[in-house]
Amino acid sequence: MRQEVRSFINMKYKDIKFSLKQSKRKTTSIFIERDGCVTVLAPETYSLTKIEGILEEKRSWIYRNLAEWEDLNRTKIEREFVSGEGFPYLGCNYRLKLVDEQQESLLLKSGCFLMRRDKSQYGADLFKDFYKKKGVERLRNRVVYFAPKLGVKYGAIRVLELQHRWASCTPVGDLNFHWKCMMAPLAVIDYIVVHELAHLRHPNHSPAFWNEVDKVLPNYSKHVSWLRHNGAGMDL
Ligand SMILES: [Zn+2]
């Protein structure tokens, strides 16, 4: 059975802009959506005054979370497949140039991404294919290099689109990497590889896990913070 919902958008309490959804729930919850909007879910019996009282109580939590959200998304860019747009590869930014005569749909040549103009409507797919193809090669090389240092055995290596993560592994040692990894600098890619290989020993983020990472990459925290600050900008 569907719950009956009343929703109100563009609400404002002091300087907090929010949207409100009221339903047959028993408690109130407040969260920051992926687009940075504040959403309040409240029981249908609550009056607006009561809801405003809750917002007042949660005020500092909301501010802290909004600031964190802005921090994470400051670097987020919407890329267009037009001449002059920049695309990262191995930590460097390369300009895109649309060209009319070229055999391949997309290639990286003399410091530029060259894309066939008649294929630019499929720009996102072309770039994903490019990162995946380059990724399989490079990530395999790095896995081969680091696995003996951690003393682990691995299975298949795949480069694909993952949900909200850079890499994942399975209990049998298969390794999956997001194609976005190829946008990051080489040292950061190495960290992502080592992090995932260390999970084959410790399937958690325990001190023992970080100790394993630290043995192979003593300066790994630099790469963790690089990903935290630049991760959002690594997208198409
Ligand atoms: Zn992890």
Boltz pocket constraint, residues with backbone or C-beta under 6 A from the ligand:
constraints:
  - pocket:
      binder: B
      contacts: [[A, 195], [A, 199], [A, 204], [A, 205]]
      max_distance: 6.0
